[in-house]
Structure formats: C-alpha cells, structure tokens
C-alpha cells in the first residue's frame, strides 16, 4: 500500500454530471473527465458529502490518479492562487501574449441578454488579419515573444470559419509557441468537417456556450430570423 495523505479532500473544482450516457466526474482545474460506474458514482457522492473516506474504496492506482488530476487536494485556495499567479504572469510578461480575436460581431442567435446591440455587418477583412500577423511577428522579433495564447471570439466566430482557420495557421507558422488556441462558440455550426478544419488549423480547445436544457436554451437563445 503506497503512502497516502489523510489531509486530502474533495476539490471544489469537481462536478458530477448525470445524463443519458451515464455518470461523469469532471474537474475544471485539470480538465479531467471520468466516466463512472453507478457504484463508483455513489461512492464519489458520499466522498463529496463527507460521508466516507477515499481510502475506503480507492485502489492505489485510483488514488494516484485522483491526486495527480486534482480531484483530491490538500487545499483548494492554493489552486486558486496558482491560477491567479499564472494569469498575472501571462498579462505582464513580454515573453507571452494573450490575443483575443473577433473575426465577426455577427451571430446566428438572437439572445435577449446579449450586449452586442449594435453589431456591424462587416466581418474582418484581409488587411486586418494581416495586421494581426504582422503585430505578433513584431513582438517576436523586437520583444522576444515566446508564448502565444489565442482565443477566437465574436459574435459567432464560426460564421467566419475560413478566416479563423486561415489566420490561425498563419499565427502558428510564426515560430512562437502557441500554448493555447481556443474558440468560444455556440456550437450551432459544429460538424465533423468543421472540427477537422479547426484541428488542422491548430485550434486545440473548444468552449461551447449553453443555457440549460434544450427547452430553456431554445427559449433564451432563439435563432435569428
């Protein structure tokens, strides 16, 4: 039996999800996703609620996995502080650059709460796209930029999928380490073909925005007519 720590506890970053495909445990700190059997799900719920101890049911291998993926932690506040420090380091270091790109402000949804009340109908043009590439190239050559974090935003960025993919490829070819290349989308245009295009262009993370179940989502976020 390997050495364990009695100080470990259930992380606040853990979420237990149930749907028609079963039970899942997701940790938003490590981005770990586990498919749980009904029995393990029940035990994890008891662990979360303080009704049992992890040593009661976790094997050595499972304990190590839970610890290494921050499902079990000594102190959540330390993780929050680490996230904050990483965020500040990214913001103030001239060796890294956080870039948010909106290829369009248009959207296919008409969300009642959207802050974009005065959308422009013009998407990003070639000159603006090239200016972004030139600026990142300048940061690399003049400031020694090493790491780039990219987020594609909108509007709905997938309305300009070709622009997103083309510009992403150009940025990835500049010789800077693209640590994150993520897109925030409502998911309406996601298909296997679209996913393949995004993957080939260097995009490695997708965040899909949802508002509750289907009925709630469709009420709050109707398609634009």
Buried (B, 14 or more C-beta within 10 A) or exposed (E): EEEBEEEBBBBBBBEBEEEEEEBBBBBEBBEBEBEBEEEBBBBBBBBBEEEBBBEEBBEEEBBBBBBEBBBBBEEBEEBEEEEEEEEEEBEEEEEBBBBEBBBBBBBBBEBEEEEEEEEEEEBBEEEEBEEBBEEBBEBBEEEEBBBBBBBBBBBBBBBBBEBBBBBBEBBBEBEBEBEBBBBBBBEBEBEEEBEEBBEEBBBBEBEEEEEEEEEEBEEEBEEEE
